[in-house]
């Protein structure tokens, strides 16, 4: 390698030696990419592999080929990144199979590209043509067994001679998140090839005679012909519902056993154990809903009805939480269009106060696009130079947004944590403001680490804007429970 690894990276490299299947559970900013590249370079030098496939989220996959590989890899290599729909990227990847000679061939592919016929085909051909190691970066993206992308990644994994998963947040919501990641590495690696059996082992489930289970079975029998036929044939498998405690949190079990299973299969690194980083500082700023918001909020909460002008629109119970959260930000999305509740927006007013107090560059994370639009309008009014990063921003403009913020040309970086909270380096930020959150712990943890990683020199302040006595407080409590469960499974509390 061109660069020298830190002590914890060298330890990780030593643990990977001779392993065909392994997990790097390293927190963001601790250098898991270096470990993966050093491992691949070693295997290439020993003639065990001649290629490396990296599957990663959009934007993260190009970071491997544009920044990480040129910076760190010493072995001769030829690298290309594939993006669905780009002929230039497709041609570059195809050239890997006919060019390069004795070089390590590296292909980086956006994980979403595997959902396209062409993306899957070109990736499969790359694996078929080479003796490849396969790394799934941010592997929590393949946590759902039934997802098409998970199935495709797992299928491709069977063509690789060595497999790695890498993420700092392997449990984004619950212990079952681990199952598919390890099935990619090797079927049955965590003791079972059955997801239902895995869930039953580590979660307390409602018994079949529970009233909710009886209701679901009856309802399915009445409304779903396939389910009714399966019941008659004796092949019906009832859904697995978690038992919950008094606070509504799922009840887990056998987590000590799961932690012991993971220990020899993974390398866990926490920033606090290996990097001399400033402490994170957390603050919560509360605000009250306006009278109009409170009236609309209560009606949705109690009656599942939203008033739009003179019309009354019903809200499905499953969508109610999202609608309630939108109301706390002064709008409701109806059929894809925002409907504003009133001219008052206490959340935005509080954000203006918080921004006024900022002395250095800052990030604002928000869940909804309408929130981002409102924030950008506010920053423009305040004459604060700002860039935005979300799904509607083109790839080249995303790169420019990051560069502008890191260089100091922009004071504010406004984005959705789901899009910008993974794989980016935003160490210019001195604070991160959470205008709103979702229930995904992985999204929150990953987004926090954008500005708290190697290169951070000042304390980072994390400020949550919270509407009192609303779903905001429930989201905060749920995120904390998920963080506690992940720490217990991964052994973070005993390091």
C-alpha positions in Angstrom: 0.0 0.0 0.0 1.2 3.6 -0.7 -0.1 4.6 2.7 0.7 3.2 6.1 -2.3 1.8 8.1 -3.0 2.8 11.6 -2.7 0.2 14.4 -6.4 -0.8 14.3 -6.3 -1.1 10.5 -3.3 -3.3 10.6 -5.1 -5.5 13.2 -8.1 -5.7 10.9 -5.8 -6.7 8.0 -4.3 -9.4 10.2 -7.7 -10.8 11.1 -8.7 -11.0 7.4 -5.7 -13.1 6.4 -6.8 -16.5 5.1 -10.5 -15.7 5.5 -12.8 -16.3 2.6 -15.8 -14.7 4.3 -15.6 -11.9 6.9 -17.4 -8.8 8.2 -15.7 -5.4 8.8 -18.0 -3.6 11.2 -16.0 -0.5 11.5 -17.6 2.8 12.4 -17.6 5.5 9.7 -14.3 7.4 9.6 -12.1 4.6 11.0 -10.8 3.5 7.6 -12.5 0.3 6.7 -11.9 1.1 3.0 -8.1 1.0 3.6 -8.5 -2.4 5.3 -10.5 -3.8 2.3 -8.0 -2.5 -0.2 -5.0 -3.8 1.7 -6.6 -7.2 2.0 -7.3 -7.3 -1.8 -3.8 -6.1 -2.6 -2.3 -8.9 -0.4 -4.6 -11.6 -2.0 -3.6 -10.2 -5.5 0.1 -10.4 -4.6 -0.3 -14.0 -3.5 -2.1 -14.8 -6.8 -5.3 -15.8 -5.0 -7.4 -13.2 -6.9 -6.9 -11.1 -10.0 -9.9 -8.8 -9.6 -12.0 -6.9 -7.0 -15.7 -6.1 -7.2 -17.0 -3.4 -4.9 -20.8 -3.0 -4.5 -21.7 0.2 -2.8 -24.4 2.9 -2.7 -24.5 5.5 -5.4 -21.7 8.1 -5.0 -19.8 5.8 -2.6 -18.9 3.4 -5.4 -17.2 6.2 -7.4 -15.4 7.4 -4.3 -13.6 4.0 -4.3 -12.3 4.5 -7.9 -11.8 8.3 -7.9 -10.2 8.8 -4.4 -9.5 5.7 -2.3 -7.8 3.4 -4.9 -5.5 6.1 -6.4 -4.6 7.2 -2.9 -3.9 3.9 -1.3 -3.3 1.0 -3.7 0.3 0.3 -4.6 -0.2 -2.7 -6.8 -0.7 -2.1 -10.5 -4.4 -1.8 -11.2 -7.0 -0.9 -13.7 -10.3 0.4 -12.2 -13.7 1.5 -13.5 -17.0 2.5 -12.0 -20.3 1.4 -13.4 -23.5 3.5 -13.3 -26.7 2.3 -15.0 -27.5 4.2 -18.2 -24.0 5.5 -18.8 -22.5 4.1 -22.0 -19.1 5.5 -21.1 -19.2 3.7 -17.7 -20.3 0.5 -19.4 -17.5 0.6 -22.0 -15.0 1.3 -19.2 -16.1 -1.7 -17.3 -16.2 -4.0 -20.3 -12.6 -3.0 -21.1 -11.5 -4.5 -17.7 -12.0 -8.0 -19.2 -9.8 -7.3 -22.2 -7.2 -4.9 -20.9 -5.0 -4.7 -17.8 -2.8 -7.7 -18.3 -1.3 -8.5 -15.0 -3.0 -5.7 -13.2 -5.6 -6.0 -10.5 -8.9 -5.3 -12.2 -11.3 -3.3 -10.0 -15.0 -2.8 -10.8 -17.1 -0.6 -8.5 -20.9 -0.8 -9.1 -23.7 1.2 -7.7 -25.9 -1.3 -5.8 -29.1 0.1 -7.4 -27.7 -0.7 -10.8 -28.0 -4.4 -10.0 -31.8 -3.9 -10.3 -31.3 -3.3 -14.0 -30.9 -6.1 -16.4 -27.7 -4.6 -17.9 -26.1 -3.8 -14.6 -26.7 -7.3 -13.3 -25.4 -8.9 -16.5 -22.2 -6.9 -16.7 -21.4 -7.5 -13.0 -22.1 -11.2 -13.4 -19.8 -11.3 -16.4 -17.0 -9.5 -14.5 -17.2 -12.1 -11.8 -17.4 -15.0 -14.3 -14.3 -13.7 -16.2 -12.1 -13.2 -13.1 -11.1 -14.7 -9.8 -12.6 -12.0 -7.8 -13.0 -10.9 -4.2 -16.3 -9.1 -3.6 -16.9 -6.4 -1.1 -20.3 -5.1 -0.2 -19.7 -1.6 1.2 -22.5 -0.3 3.5 -23.8 -3.9 3.6 -26.8 -2.9 5.8 -28.3 -2.1 2.4 -28.9 -5.9 1.9 -30.6 -6.5 5.2 -34.0 -7.4 3.8 -34.1 -11.0 2.6 -37.1 -10.5 0.3 -35.7 -7.5 -1.5 -34.8 -8.0 -5.1 -31.5 -6.2 -4.6 -30.5 -8.5 -1.7 -31.3 -11.6 -3.8 -29.2 -10.3 -6.7 -26.2 -9.4 -4.5 -26.4 -12.8 -2.8 -26.6 -14.6 -6.2 -23.5 -12.7 -7.5 -21.7 -13.5 -4.3 -21.7 -17.1 -5.1 -19.5 -16.3 -8.1 -16.8 -14.7 -6.0 -14.0 -16.7 -4.4 -13.9 -14.4 -1.3 -16.6 -12.2 0.2 -16.5 -9.2 2.6 -19.2 -7.1 4.1 -18.4 -3.7 5.5 -20.5 -1.2 7.5 -20.4 0.7 10.7 -24.1 0.2 11.3 -24.9 -3.5 10.6 -28.0 -3.2 12.7 -30.0 -0.3 11.5 -33.2 -1.3 13.2 -33.1 -4.8 14.8 -31.0 -8.0 15.2 -32.7 -9.7 12.2 -30.9 -7.1 10.0 -27.8 -9.3 10.3 -29.3 -12.4 8.6 -29.1 -11.5 4.9 -25.7 -9.8 5.3 -24.2 -13.1 6.5 -26.2 -15.2 4.1 -24.3 -13.3 1.4 -21.0 -14.3 3.0 -22.0 -17.9 3.4 -25.4 -19.6 3.8 -26.0 -20.7 7.4 -23.0 -18.7 8.8 -25.2 -17.6 11.7 -26.5 -21.0 12.4 -29.5 -21.2 10.1 -30.4 -20.7 6.4 -34.0 -19.9 7.4 -34.9 -16.2 8.1 -38.0 -17.3 10.0 -36.0 -19.5 12.2 -33.4 -16.8 12.8 -36.1 -14.3 13.8 -37.8 -16.8 16.1 -34.4 -17.5 17.8 -33.7 -13.8 18.6 -37.1 -12.2 18.9 -40.0 -12.9 21.2 -43.0 -13.5 19.0 -46.7 -13.3 19.5 -48.2 -16.9 19.9 -50.6 -18.2 17.2 -53.5 -17.9 19.6 -52.9 -14.2 20.3 -55.9 -12.1 19.3 -53.9 -10.2 16.7 -52.6 -13.3 15.1 -56.1 -14.8 15.0 -57.4 -11.6 13.5 -54.7 -11.6 10.8 -55.3 -15.3 9.9 -59.1 -14.8 9.6 -58.7 -11.6 7.6 -56.2 -13.3 5.2 -58.4 -16.3 4.8 -61.3 -14.0 3.8 -59.5 -11.6 1.5 -56.5 -13.5 0.0 -57.2 -16.5 -2.1 -53.6 -17.6 -2.1 -53.5 -17.5 1.7 -56.8 -19.4 1.9 -55.6 -22.1 -0.4 -52.3 -22.4 1.6 -54.3 -22.7 4.8 -56.3 -25.6 3.3 -53.2 -27.3 2.0 -51.4 -26.9 5.4 -48.6 -24.8 3.9 -49.7 -21.5 5.4 -47.0 -19.6 7.4 -48.5 -16.9 9.6 -46.6 -13.6 9.7 -44.2 -13.2 12.6 -45.2 -10.3 14.9 -42.9 -9.1 17.6 -44.1 -9.1 21.2 -43.6 -5.7 22.7 -43.0 -4.2 26.1 -45.0 -1.5 27.8 -43.2 1.2 25.9 -44.0 -0.5 22.5 -40.4 -1.6 21.9 -39.9 -5.2 20.5 -38.6 -7.7 23.0 -35.4 -9.5 22.0 -33.7 -12.6 23.4 -30.5 -14.7 23.2 -28.5 -11.6 22.3 -25.5 -12.9 24.2 -25.5 -15.9 22.0 -25.7 -13.8 18.9 -22.9 -11.6 20.0 -20.7 -14.7 20.6 -21.6 -16.0 17.1 -20.5 -12.7 15.6 -17.2 -12.4 17.4 -15.0 -14.7 15.3 -16.7 -13.6 12.0 -16.3 -9.9 12.3 -13.9 -7.1 13.3 -15.6 -4.3 15.2 -13.9 -0.9 15.4 -15.3 2.1 17.3 -14.0 5.6 16.7 -13.6 6.3 20.4 -11.2 3.3 20.7 -8.8 4.3 17.9 -9.2 7.9 16.9 -8.3 11.0 18.9 -11.5 12.8 18.0 -13.4 15.6 19.8 -16.4 14.5 21.7 -19.9 14.7 20.2 -22.1 17.3 21.9 -25.9 16.8 21.7 -28.6 19.5 22.2 -32.3 19.4 21.7 -34.3 22.6 21.0 -38.0 22.3 21.6 -40.9 24.3 20.1 -44.6 24.3 20.4 -47.0 23.8 17.4 -49.1 26.7 16.4 -52.8 26.6 17.3 -53.7 25.6 13.7 -51.1 22.8 13.7 -52.3 21.5 17.0 -55.9 21.3 15.7 -54.9 19.5 12.5 -52.5 17.2 14.4 -55.1 16.1 16.9 -57.7 15.3 14.2 -55.2 13.2 12.2 -54.1 11.4 15.4 -57.6 10.7 16.7 -59.8 10.5 13.5 -57.3 9.9 10.7 -58.8 12.9 8.8 -57.0 15.8 7.2 -58.9 19.0 6.3 -57.9 20.4 2.9 -59.9 23.5 2.3 -63.6 22.5 2.5 -62.7 18.8 1.9 -62.1 16.1 4.5 -59.6 13.4 3.4 -59.1 10.1 5.2 -55.6 9.0 6.1 -54.6 5.4 6.2 -53.4 4.3 9.7 -50.0 3.2 8.3 -49.4 6.7 6.8 -50.6 8.6 9.9 -47.1 8.8 11.5 -45.6 10.4 8.4 -48.6 12.8 8.1 -48.2 13.8 11.7 -44.5 14.5 11.3 -45.3 16.6 8.2 -47.8 18.6 10.2 -45.1 19.5 12.7 -43.3 21.1 9.8 -46.3 23.0 8.6 -47.5 21.0 5.6 -49.1 17.7 4.5 -48.4 15.8 1.3 -51.7 15.0 -0.4 -51.3 12.9 -3.5 -47.7 13.9 -3.9 -48.4 17.7 -3.5 -47.7 19.7 -0.4 -50.7 21.4 1.2 -49.7 24.1 3.7 -51.5 24.2 7.0 -50.9 27.9 7.8 -48.5 30.7 7.3 -46.9 30.0 10.7 -44.1 27.5 10.8 -42.6 27.3 14.3 -40.0 24.7 13.3 -38.6 26.9 10.5 -38.7 29.9 12.9 -36.6 27.9 15.5 -34.2 26.9 12.7 -33.7 30.6 11.9 -32.7 31.2 15.5 -30.3 28.3 15.6 -28.7 29.3 12.3 -28.2 32.9 13.7 -26.1 31.4 16.5 -23.8 29.4 14.2 -20.3 30.7 14.0 -18.9 28.2 11.5 -20.1 25.9 8.6 -23.1 23.7 9.4 -25.2 20.9 8.0 -29.0 20.7 8.1 -30.5 17.3 7.7 -34.2 17.0 6.8 -36.5 14.1 6.0 -38.8 15.6 3.4 -38.1 17.4 0.2 -40.6 20.2 1.0 -38.6 20.8 4.2 -35.4 21.2 2.2 -37.1 23.6 -0.2 -38.3 25.7 2.8 -34.8 25.6 4.4 -33.1 26.7 1.2 -35.5 29.6 0.8 -34.8 30.6 4.4 -31.0 30.5 3.8 -31.4 32.6 0.7 -33.3 35.2 2.7 -30.6 35.1 5.4 -27.9 35.4 2.7 -26.2 32.3 3.8 -24.3 30.5 1.0 -25.7 27.0 0.8 -25.7 23.8 -1.3 -28.2 21.0 -1.3 -27.8 17.2 -1.6 -30.8 14.9 -2.2 -32.3 12.5 -4.8 -33.2 15.2 -7.2 -29.7 16.6 -7.4 -27.7 15.3 -10.4 -24.5 13.2 -9.7 -22.1 15.9 -10.9 -23.9 18.6 -8.9 -23.6 16.4 -5.8 -19.9 16.2 -6.2 -19.7 20.0 -6.6 -21.9 20.5 -3.5 -19.5 18.5 -1.3 -16.5 20.2 -2.7 -18.0 23.7 -2.3 -18.9 22.9 1.4 -15.5 21.4 2.2 -13.6 24.3 0.6 -15.6 26.9 2.5 -17.4 28.4 -0.5 -20.7 27.3 1.1 -21.5 27.9 4.7 -24.4 25.4 4.8 -24.9 21.9 3.5 -28.6 20.9 3.3 -29.6 17.4 2.6 -31.6 14.2 3.2 -29.7 11.9 5.4 -30.8 8.9 3.3 -29.0 10.4 0.3 -26.1 12.4 1.7 -25.7 10.6 5.0 -23.6 7.8 3.6 -20.1 7.8 2.3 -19.5 11.5 2.3 -16.8 13.4 4.1 -18.2 16.7 5.5 -15.6 17.5 8.1 -15.8 21.2 7.5 -19.0 21.2 9.6 -18.8 22.4 13.1 -22.5 21.5 13.8 -25.2 19.3 12.3 -28.8 20.4 12.7 -31.5 17.7 12.5 -34.5 19.6 11.2 -36.4 16.3 11.2 -35.5 12.5 11.6 -37.0 9.2 10.5 -37.1 6.0 12.5 -34.1 4.5 10.8 -31.2 4.3 13.3 -28.7 3.5 10.5 -29.6 6.7 8.7 -29.1 8.7 11.8 -25.8 7.1 12.9 -24.3 7.3 9.4 -25.3 10.9 8.9 -23.7 11.9 12.3 -20.4 10.4 11.1 -20.2 12.6 8.0 -18.7 15.3 10.1 -17.2 13.2 12.9 -14.3 11.2 11.5 -10.6 11.4 10.8 -9.9 15.0 9.9 -12.3 16.5 12.4 -10.5 18.9 14.7 -13.3 20.7 16.5 -16.1 19.6 18.7 -19.2 18.8 16.6 -22.5 19.9 18.0 -25.6 17.9 17.0 -28.9 19.9 17.4 -32.3 18.3 17.2 -35.4 20.4 16.5 -38.2 18.8 18.4 -42.0 19.6 18.5 -43.1 19.1 22.1 -45.6 16.3 22.8 -45.6 15.0 19.2 -44.3 12.1 17.1 -40.8 13.8 17.2 -40.3 12.6 20.8 -41.4 9.1 19.8 -38.9 9.0 17.0 -36.1 10.1 19.3 -37.0 7.4 21.8 -37.2 4.7 19.1 -33.7 5.8 17.7 -32.2 5.5 21.2 -33.7 2.0 21.8 -32.3 0.8 18.5 -28.9 2.3 19.3 -28.9 0.4 22.6 -29.9 -2.9 21.0 -27.2 -2.6 18.3 -24.6 -1.8 21.0 -25.6 -4.9 23.0 -25.5 -7.2 20.0 -22.1 -5.9 18.8 -20.6 -5.7 22.2 -19.9 -2.0 22.1 -20.8 -1.6 25.7 -18.2 -4.0 26.9 -15.2 -2.7 25.0 
